[in-house]
Every structure is written in structure tokens, then in C-alpha cells.
């Protein structure tokens, strides 16, 4: 079941779809004794702004290494640094974040453009059947993010961590140029999901917006293969939308998943 809470009514004029959300760290390699600084970013084209820590939005925030560390107690409201963690080994770690739901409402045409841009074919088709009577888009959205701090044990990134929507690579994505992934929604394979990957090379200015370098849809078994060629920071993301179980709150529920790492 979704754990949504109605936090705010946000009526915005630009499609919310392009606003990816991802975890960022000061280091992308797991070194015992080093400090891993975790932040969150939101933006378009892998160009983002820091998001301050907001405890009331957080459902889960963990550092998955030798053991699972709950980072909820260390986050400070309003701070751009969400956590500082010291790895116990060099095997690698995954930072996991899950948010609760936020409500947005978009005018009909803008909501339809958003659905088309994000490849959300089923909701778009459902609204198309309503024709001119299609209402504004009333949506609850949440985030489901992971960051891979690279280490010597690929099993730490190739396992699922139980996030509501999750990108699970078959191999360490830092070590291969073609990476197969599973997309899991509530623990089950998700077919037909559009998965996109962005690469920010070291030479690219942080202020530059960049387009996806690879994209594909998952097959019937929830699997997809992406070309992840080139060094730099990578963002892989997907979104899934379903009918809201409570029409009084919203008509739709969306979950946004991201995976970040550095090659």
C-alpha cells in the first residue's frame, strides 16, 4: 500500500514531469574512514538545485552497507546536507530514500503534455477516452531514490532494497557499457516502463541542461537494457502512474525512481 500524506496543494503552470529527483554525494567510491556526504537534487536535464532536508516528507532514508543504517535521526530540517556517513568497508554501499506523497494539480492540456513527455501511455489513453470532458490532472507523487557508492562487492547494487519503485541493475553499472536492469513496482516486475539515462561528463558545466543519452522500455518481464557508455556521473530514472485508491485526494498516484552513480 502507498503511504501518502496530503502535504500541500501546488498549482503550477509548467509540467512537473521534467523535474527529476536524485541523490548526490561528495564521493562515489566506498573508502573506510572517509566521510560520505549525502544531498538531494531536483531539476531538469540532470541540472539540479539542492533540496533541503524535510523530515515530514521522509518515509525511509538508509545507508545500506555492512549493515543497514537508519539515517532518519541524523537529518536536520532545512539543511542541504542530509547526512554524513563513514563506511565500514570498501565493499560498496547504497543510499536509499523514499518520500511520502505530495499533491499537485495541472490544467487538462498541461497534464496531458506531461503524461506524453514521460511516456505514461496508459493514463494518457484513459484521459483521451474522456475527450473534451477530461478534468484537470489531480496527482499525488512520491520519490524512490538510490545512489551507488561504488565498492568491490557488486552484489550490494544488484539486489533489491524494497523501495516502492526500484531500478535494480544486473551488474555494477560502473563496470559495463551495456547494463541490464529490472524495474520493480511494489516488488513485482513492471512491464512497459520508460527508463532513461543521463550522463554528465566532467567537462560539462553544472549549469548545462543535457538530454538523455539512452532510453528504452521494459519488456514483459520488467527488464530493460541501456547503453551507459562514457565516464562521468549518471542518472537513471523511471516513473509509474496508477489510479489513486482514494479519489477524494487525487485521481492519480505516481512514483518516481532514480539511480545515481559515477563511472
C-alpha positions as a Markdown table, in Angstrom:
| # | Residue | x | y | z |
|---|---|---|---|---|
| 1 | Unk | 0.0 | 0.0 | 0.0 |
| 2 | Unk | 1.1 | 3.6 | -0.6 |
| 3 | Unk | 1.9 | 5.6 | 2.4 |
| 4 | Unk | 0.8 | 9.0 | 1.2 |
| 5 | Unk | 0.0 | 12.1 | 3.1 |
| 6 | Unk | -1.5 | 15.2 | 1.7 |
| 7 | Unk | 1.0 | 17.9 | 2.3 |
| 8 | Unk | 0.2 | 20.8 | 0.1 |
| 9 | Unk | -1.9 | 22.0 | -2.9 |
| 10 | Unk | 0.5 | 23.1 | -5.6 |
| 11 | Unk | -1.0 | 24.6 | -8.8 |
| 12 | Unk | 1.9 | 25.1 | -11.2 |
| 13 | Unk | 2.0 | 26.3 | -14.8 |
| 14 | Unk | 4.8 | 24.2 | -16.2 |
| 15 | Unk | 4.7 | 20.4 | -16.4 |
| 16 | Unk | 6.0 | 18.8 | -13.3 |
| 17 | Unk | 7.2 | 15.8 | -15.3 |
| 18 | Unk | 10.6 | 17.1 | -16.1 |
| 19 | Unk | 11.6 | 17.6 | -12.5 |
| 20 | Unk | 13.8 | 14.6 | -11.8 |
| 21 | Unk | 14.8 | 14.0 | -8.2 |
| 22 | Unk | 18.1 | 12.3 | -7.3 |
| 23 | Unk | 20.6 | 11.7 | -4.6 |
| 24 | Unk | 24.1 | 13.2 | -4.9 |
| 25 | Unk | 27.3 | 12.5 | -2.8 |
| 26 | Unk | 30.7 | 14.1 | -2.4 |
| 27 | Unk | 32.4 | 10.8 | -3.3 |
| 28 | Unk | 31.3 | 7.9 | -5.4 |
| 29 | Unk | 33.8 | 5.3 | -4.1 |
| 30 | Unk | 33.4 | 3.5 | -0.8 |
| 31 | Unk | 36.6 | 4.0 | 1.3 |
| 32 | Unk | 36.6 | 3.0 | 5.0 |
| 33 | Unk | 37.1 | 6.1 | 7.2 |
| 34 | Unk | 36.1 | 8.6 | 4.6 |
| 35 | Unk | 33.0 | 10.7 | 5.1 |
| 36 | Unk | 30.2 | 10.3 | 2.6 |
| 37 | Unk | 28.1 | 13.4 | 2.4 |
| 38 | Unk | 24.6 | 12.9 | 1.1 |
| 39 | Unk | 22.5 | 15.5 | -0.6 |
| 40 | Unk | 19.4 | 15.6 | -2.8 |
| 41 | Unk | 18.8 | 17.4 | -6.1 |
| 42 | Unk | 15.8 | 18.3 | -8.2 |
| 43 | Unk | 15.8 | 19.7 | -11.7 |
| 44 | Unk | 15.6 | 19.1 | -15.4 |
| 45 | Unk | 18.1 | 17.7 | -17.8 |
| 46 | Unk | 20.3 | 16.4 | -15.0 |
| 47 | Unk | 20.8 | 20.1 | -13.9 |
| 48 | Unk | 19.5 | 20.4 | -10.4 |
| 49 | Unk | 19.1 | 22.5 | -7.3 |
| 50 | Unk | 19.8 | 21.3 | -3.8 |
| 51 | Unk | 16.7 | 20.2 | -1.9 |
| 52 | Unk | 16.7 | 20.9 | 1.8 |
| 53 | Unk | 16.0 | 18.0 | 4.2 |
| 54 | Unk | 12.3 | 17.9 | 5.2 |
| 55 | Unk | 11.6 | 15.3 | 7.8 |
| 56 | Unk | 7.9 | 15.3 | 7.2 |
| 57 | Unk | 8.4 | 14.1 | 3.7 |
| 58 | Unk | 10.7 | 11.2 | 4.6 |
| 59 | Unk | 9.4 | 7.7 | 4.8 |
| 60 | Unk | 12.8 | 5.9 | 4.5 |
| 61 | Unk | 16.4 | 7.1 | 4.5 |
| 62 | Unk | 19.0 | 4.4 | 4.9 |
| 63 | Unk | 22.7 | 3.7 | 4.2 |
| 64 | Unk | 22.9 | 0.0 | 3.1 |
| 65 | Unk | 26.4 | -1.3 | 3.6 |
| 66 | Unk | 27.8 | -3.8 | 6.0 |
| 67 | Unk | 24.5 | -3.3 | 7.8 |
| 68 | Unk | 21.5 | -1.1 | 7.2 |
| 69 | Unk | 21.9 | 2.3 | 8.9 |
| 70 | Unk | 18.8 | 4.4 | 9.6 |
| 71 | Unk | 19.7 | 8.0 | 8.6 |
| 72 | Unk | 16.3 | 9.5 | 9.7 |
| 73 | Unk | 17.7 | 10.6 | 13.1 |
| 74 | Unk | 20.7 | 12.5 | 11.6 |
| 75 | Unk | 18.8 | 14.6 | 9.1 |
| 76 | Unk | 18.2 | 18.3 | 10.2 |
| 77 | Unk | 15.2 | 20.2 | 8.9 |
| 78 | Unk | 16.2 | 22.8 | 6.3 |
| 79 | Unk | 19.8 | 21.6 | 5.9 |
| 80 | Unk | 21.2 | 21.0 | 2.4 |
| 81 | Unk | 23.4 | 18.2 | 3.7 |
| 82 | Unk | 21.1 | 15.3 | 4.5 |
| 83 | Unk | 23.6 | 13.1 | 6.2 |
| 84 | Unk | 27.3 | 12.3 | 6.7 |
| 85 | Unk | 28.2 | 8.6 | 6.9 |
| 86 | Unk | 31.5 | 6.8 | 7.4 |
| 87 | Unk | 31.7 | 3.4 | 5.5 |
| 88 | Unk | 32.9 | 0.4 | 7.5 |
| 89 | Unk | 34.4 | -1.3 | 4.5 |
| 90 | Unk | 35.3 | -0.9 | 0.8 |
| 91 | Unk | 32.6 | -3.3 | -0.5 |
| 92 | Unk | 30.2 | -0.6 | -1.6 |
| 93 | Unk | 27.0 | 1.0 | -0.2 |
| 94 | Unk | 23.6 | 2.1 | -1.5 |
| 95 | Unk | 21.8 | 5.1 | -0.1 |
| 96 | Unk | 18.0 | 4.7 | -0.2 |
| 97 | Unk | 15.4 | 7.4 | 0.0 |
| 98 | Unk | 11.6 | 7.1 | -0.1 |
| 99 | Unk | 9.2 | 10.1 | 0.3 |
| 100 | Unk | 5.6 | 10.2 | 1.1 |
| 101 | Unk | 3.1 | 11.9 | -1.3 |
| 102 | Unk | 2.6 | 15.5 | -2.4 |
| 103 | Unk | -0.5 | 16.7 | -4.3 |
| 104 | Unk | -0.3 | 18.7 | -7.5 |
| 105 | Unk | -3.0 | 19.8 | -9.9 |
| 106 | Unk | -2.4 | 20.8 | -13.5 |
| 107 | Unk | -4.9 | 22.1 | -16.2 |
| 108 | Unk | -6.0 | 19.4 | -18.6 |
| 109 | Unk | -3.8 | 20.2 | -21.5 |
| 110 | Unk | -0.7 | 20.6 | -19.4 |
| 111 | Unk | -1.3 | 17.4 | -17.6 |
| 112 | Unk | -1.7 | 15.6 | -20.9 |
| 113 | Unk | 1.5 | 17.0 | -22.2 |
| 114 | Unk | 3.2 | 15.9 | -19.0 |
| 115 | Unk | 1.9 | 12.3 | -19.5 |
| 116 | Unk | 3.1 | 12.3 | -23.1 |
| 117 | Unk | 6.5 | 13.6 | -22.2 |
| 118 | Unk | 7.1 | 11.0 | -19.6 |
| 119 | Unk | 5.8 | 8.2 | -21.7 |
| 120 | Unk | 2.8 | 7.4 | -19.4 |
| 121 | Unk | 0.7 | 5.8 | -22.1 |
| 122 | Unk | -2.0 | 4.2 | -20.0 |
| 123 | Unk | -3.1 | 7.3 | -18.1 |
| 124 | Unk | -2.9 | 9.4 | -21.3 |
| 125 | Unk | -5.1 | 6.9 | -23.1 |
| 126 | Unk | -7.6 | 6.8 | -20.2 |
| 127 | Unk | -7.9 | 10.6 | -20.4 |
| 128 | Unk | -8.1 | 10.6 | -24.2 |
| 129 | Unk | -11.2 | 8.5 | -23.9 |
| 130 | Unk | -12.9 | 11.3 | -22.0 |
| 131 | Unk | -12.2 | 13.7 | -24.8 |
| 132 | Unk | -13.1 | 17.4 | -24.0 |
| 133 | Unk | -14.5 | 16.4 | -20.7 |
| 134 | Unk | -11.1 | 15.3 | -19.3 |
| 135 | Unk | -10.7 | 17.1 | -15.9 |
| 136 | Unk | -7.6 | 18.8 | -14.5 |
| 137 | Unk | -4.8 | 16.4 | -13.6 |
| 138 | Unk | -5.0 | 15.7 | -9.8 |
| 139 | Unk | -2.0 | 13.7 | -8.8 |
| 140 | Unk | -0.1 | 12.5 | -5.7 |
| 141 | Unk | 3.6 | 11.9 | -6.4 |
| 142 | Unk | 6.4 | 10.4 | -4.4 |
| 143 | Unk | 10.1 | 9.7 | -4.8 |
| 144 | Unk | 12.0 | 6.5 | -4.6 |
| 145 | Unk | 15.8 | 7.1 | -5.0 |
| 146 | Unk | 19.1 | 5.2 | -4.8 |
| 147 | Unk | 22.7 | 6.2 | -5.0 |
| 148 | Unk | 25.5 | 3.7 | -5.5 |
| 149 | Unk | 28.7 | 4.3 | -3.7 |
| 150 | Unk | 31.0 | 2.0 | -5.7 |
| 151 | Unk | 32.8 | -0.8 | -4.0 |
| 152 | Unk | 34.2 | -4.3 | -4.7 |
| 153 | Unk | 31.0 | -6.2 | -4.0 |
| 154 | Unk | 28.7 | -5.8 | -6.9 |
| 155 | Unk | 26.0 | -7.8 | -5.0 |
| 156 | Unk | 25.3 | -4.7 | -3.0 |
| 157 | Unk | 24.0 | -2.9 | -6.0 |
| 158 | Unk | 22.4 | -5.8 | -7.9 |
| 159 | Unk | 20.0 | -6.7 | -5.1 |
| 160 | Unk | 16.6 | -5.0 | -4.4 |
| 161 | Unk | 16.1 | -2.9 | -1.3 |
| 162 | Unk | 12.3 | -2.9 | -1.2 |
| 163 | Unk | 11.7 | 0.6 | -2.4 |
| 164 | Unk | 8.2 | 1.1 | -3.9 |
| 165 | Unk | 9.6 | 1.6 | -7.4 |
| 166 | Unk | 13.2 | 0.4 | -7.9 |
| 167 | Unk | 15.8 | 0.2 | -10.6 |
| 168 | Unk | 17.9 | -2.9 | -10.0 |
| 169 | Unk | 21.0 | -3.4 | -12.2 |
| 170 | Unk | 22.2 | -6.9 | -13.2 |
| 171 | Unk | 25.8 | -5.8 | -12.8 |
| 172 | Unk | 27.7 | -3.0 | -11.3 |
| 173 | Unk | 26.7 | -0.2 | -13.6 |
| 174 | Unk | 30.1 | 1.4 | -13.2 |
| 175 | Unk | 31.8 | -1.6 | -14.9 |
| 176 | Unk | 29.8 | -2.2 | -18.1 |
| 177 | Unk | 28.8 | -0.2 | -21.1 |
| 178 | Unk | 25.6 | -2.2 | -21.6 |
| 179 | Unk | 23.6 | -2.7 | -18.4 |
| 180 | Unk | 20.5 | -4.8 | -18.0 |
| 181 | Unk | 18.1 | -3.7 | -15.3 |
| 182 | Unk | 15.0 | -4.9 | -13.6 |
| 183 | Unk | 12.3 | -2.4 | -12.8 |
| 184 | Unk | 10.2 | -3.5 | -9.8 |
| 185 | Unk | 7.0 | -1.9 | -8.7 |
| 186 | Unk | 5.9 | -2.9 | -5.2 |
| 187 | Unk | 8.4 | -5.8 | -5.5 |
| 188 | Unk | 7.0 | -7.1 | -8.9 |
| 189 | Unk | 8.3 | -6.7 | -12.4 |
| 190 | Unk | 6.9 | -3.7 | -14.2 |
| 191 | Unk | 6.3 | -4.0 | -17.9 |
| 192 | Unk | 6.2 | -1.1 | -20.4 |
| 193 | Unk | 8.1 | 1.4 | -18.2 |
| 194 | Unk | 10.1 | 4.1 | -20.0 |
| 195 | Unk | 13.6 | 4.1 | -18.5 |
| 196 | Unk | 16.0 | 6.9 | -19.3 |
| 197 | Unk | 19.7 | 7.6 | -18.5 |
| 198 | Unk | 21.6 | 10.9 | -18.5 |
| 199 | Unk | 25.3 | 11.3 | -18.3 |
| 200 | Unk | 27.2 | 14.4 | -17.1 |
| 201 | Unk | 30.8 | 14.2 | -18.1 |
| 202 | Unk | 33.4 | 16.1 | -16.0 |
| 203 | Unk | 33.8 | 18.6 | -18.8 |
| 204 | Unk | 30.1 | 19.6 | -18.7 |
| 205 | Unk | 29.3 | 22.7 | -16.7 |
| 206 | Unk | 26.9 | 22.1 | -13.8 |
| 207 | Unk | 24.6 | 24.8 | -15.2 |
| 208 | Unk | 24.2 | 22.9 | -18.5 |
| 209 | Unk | 21.0 | 21.1 | -19.1 |
| 210 | Unk | 21.6 | 17.8 | -21.0 |
| 211 | Unk | 19.3 | 15.3 | -22.8 |
| 212 | Unk | 19.0 | 11.6 | -22.1 |
| 213 | Unk | 21.8 | 9.6 | -23.6 |
| 214 | Unk | 19.9 | 6.3 | -23.6 |
| 215 | Unk | 16.3 | 5.2 | -23.2 |
| 216 | Unk | 14.2 | 2.1 | -23.6 |
| 217 | Unk | 11.0 | 0.5 | -22.3 |
| 218 | Unk | 10.9 | -2.6 | -20.1 |
| 219 | Unk | 9.7 | -5.9 | -21.6 |
| 220 | Unk | 7.0 | -8.1 | -20.3 |
| 221 | Unk | 9.3 | -9.4 | -17.5 |
| 222 | Unk | 10.2 | -5.9 | -16.4 |
| 223 | Unk | 13.6 | -5.9 | -17.9 |
| 224 | Unk | 15.5 | -3.3 | -19.9 |
| 225 | Unk | 19.0 | -2.9 | -21.3 |
| 226 | Unk | 20.6 | 0.6 | -21.5 |
| 227 | Unk | 23.8 | 1.8 | -23.2 |
| 228 | Unk | 25.8 | 3.5 | -20.5 |
| 229 | Unk | 28.9 | 4.3 | -22.4 |
| 230 | Unk | 31.2 | 7.1 | -21.1 |
| 231 | Unk | 32.7 | 8.4 | -17.9 |
| 232 | Unk | 31.1 | 10.9 | -15.6 |
| 233 | Unk | 28.0 | 11.0 | -13.3 |
| 234 | Unk | 25.0 | 9.0 | -14.4 |
| 235 | Unk | 21.3 | 9.4 | -13.5 |
| 236 | Unk | 18.9 | 6.6 | -14.5 |
| 237 | Unk | 15.2 | 7.2 | -13.9 |
| 238 | Unk | 11.7 | 6.0 | -14.5 |
| 239 | Unk | 8.1 | 6.9 | -13.4 |
| 240 | Unk | 5.0 | 4.8 | -13.0 |
| 241 | Unk | 1.4 | 6.1 | -12.5 |
| 242 | Unk | -1.7 | 4.3 | -11.4 |
| 243 | Unk | -5.2 | 5.3 | -10.4 |
| 244 | Unk | -5.5 | 6.8 | -6.9 |
| 245 | Unk | -7.1 | 4.4 | -4.4 |
| 246 | Unk | -8.8 | 7.5 | -2.8 |
| 247 | Unk | -10.4 | 9.7 | -5.5 |
| 248 | Unk | -11.2 | 12.3 | -2.7 |
| 249 | Unk | -7.4 | 13.0 | -2.5 |
| 250 | Unk | -6.4 | 12.7 | -6.2 |
| 251 | Unk | -7.2 | 10.9 | -9.4 |
| 252 | Unk | -3.7 | 9.5 | -10.0 |
| 253 | Unk | -0.7 | 8.3 | -8.0 |
| 254 | Unk | 2.8 | 8.4 | -9.4 |
| 255 | Unk | 6.1 | 7.1 | -8.1 |
| 256 | Unk | 9.4 | 8.4 | -9.4 |
| 257 | Unk | 12.5 | 6.2 | -9.2 |
| 258 | Unk | 16.1 | 7.2 | -9.7 |
| 259 | Unk | 19.6 | 5.6 | -9.5 |
| 260 | Unk | 22.8 | 7.7 | -9.5 |
| 261 | Unk | 26.4 | 6.6 | -9.7 |
| 262 | Unk | 29.7 | 7.6 | -11.2 |
| 263 | Unk | 31.8 | 5.7 | -13.7 |
